[in-house]
Amino acid sequence: MPTDPISVRWTLHALDKAQKLGFPRHDVESMLLERHRERRRNAGKAAWRIAAGRLVIAYEHPDDDDPLAARIVTVWRRR
């Protein structure tokens, strides 16, 4: 049975990108947790991708063997 994440972990790269792009950490985490079921397969290094407004998040779920955690790999601003 699939499990939705309830916590979010970050790579250092993702934290740095979010800060440089002006995306508050809380906003990014909330979007991931709220929109996880709308995710799409990602062609890059992370398995999943979600987008809302100008924010795009690439992430892994589950993070390692933890089905309750997602790990943000990177974020970017959609044009």
Secondary structure, DSSP 4 states (H G I P E B T S, - for coil): -----SEEEE-HHHHHHHHHHT--HHHHHHHHHHHGGG-EE-SSSSSEEEEETTEEEEEESSBTTBTTEEEEEEEEE--
